[in-house]
Amino acid sequence: MKQFEYKVENIQIQLKNDIDFNTLMTERLNLFGEEGWELSGVNGTVFYFKREIL
């Protein structure tokens, strides 16, 4: 049976006038993805991730 570990992150991004929110959020989420984390849920600014334990 597969086993997973979980991570909870409170992600808040402060924007400056010349920076796009979508770009910053995409970059941040991609960093988690590079570490093998998969986004499994969102509640406001709280993001829930999981990854399989190998």
N, C-alpha and C positions, 0 to 999 in steps of 0.2 A: 504494500500500500504506500502511496506517495505521502511524504511528510513535507510540511512547509514551515518556514519561519516568517514572522511578520514584523513590519516596521510601521510606526506611526510618526508622521512628520507634520508639523504646523508650518505651512509655507505662506509667508507674507512677503510680498514684493512691493518695495517703495519705488514708485516711478518718477523719473525725471522727464521733463517736457519732450526730449528728443528720443525717448526709448519706448518701444512698443511692448505692451503687456504680453501679448501672445508670443512674441519672440523670446522674452525673458522666461516665461513659463515653460515654453518648449525646451529651451536650453537646460533649465533646471530638471525637468522630468527626464530628459535624455541622459543626464548624469546618473540618475537612479537606474535607468534601463541598462546602461553600460555595466553596472554592478550586478545585473541580473534581477533587479526588482521589477515586478509587474504591478501596475496600478490596479487596485481591486475595489476602491471606493473613495468617495469624497464627501465631506460634510463641512461646508463652508470653507475654511482655510485649513482644515485637517484632512490630510491625504493618507490613505491606507494602502500599503504595499505588501506583497507576498513574493516569496521565491522558494523554489523547491530545494529541499535539503538533499544533497547528493551523497 
